[in-house]
Amino acid sequence: MRLPQMIAALIALPLALNGLAEAEELPATLSMTGTGSVSVAPDQATVTLGVETVGPTAAEALAANNEPAARLIAMLKAAGVAPADIGTVNLGVFPRFARNDRGQEGPPKIIGYQVSNTLQARIRDLDALGPILDQAVEAGATTISQVSFGNADLSQPLDAARELAVADATRKAAVVAEAAGVTLGPILSISEGVRSGPQPYLRGRALAAEASAVPIEAGARAQSVQISIVWDISPER
């Protein structure tokens, strides 16, 4: 290549690269996130019930546990809880040791055994929850370790929250676009994030030997959805 041609090629190269960079520039965009929230009353509860017994031997402790555990399951079914909504979540047999005095030699002595049988039941009729807890104590339950509330189907509340979130994001984007002197163009992308509110629960409650009224307030919780939208924008004309 002759010298004049080389000089011309070197001059043209930056111009070509600059044109390529301009062609590959990303479009101007505006991103906004909106939040939609609806209050939802729970329509079901999950309760964890336990039966604990002790005995001089593991077999005797287990035998002593079987009867109240069976009564508890029978009571739940009689109260209208479906068999599929009742399940054993834990069954444990543990040795009980004598307290060692300071300076005592040798391993701790086993003085008996403790059996713990824990059931979990889904209560789909919240009006029956308080009476069921009362009857559980009468049937032999010694602990209620947790009562939590939820919903069988959240699709409709979440759809309502999505509509609110899109409207919120669009409103805020319109305000920003007007203030910045740009026009919202086509939507380039939409993404979603779901956030649930705190779930009411009762945990760690030991029951007295005799049943008493158990007032239950399920309350309500917020179901929130976040929608992020990206618009193409252009200068106002």
Secondary structure, DSSP 8 states (H G I E B T S, - for coil): --HHHHHHHHHHHHHHHHHHHHHT----EEEEEEEEEEEE---EEEEEEEEEEEESSHHHHHHHHHHHHHHHHHHHHHTT--GGGEEEEEEEEEEEE----TT--SS--EEEEEEEEEEEEEES-GGGHHHHHHHHHHHT--EEEEEEEE-S--HHHHHHHHHHHHHHHHHHHHHHHHHHTEEEEEEEEEEEEEEE----EEEEEE--SS----------EEEEEEEEEEEEEEE--
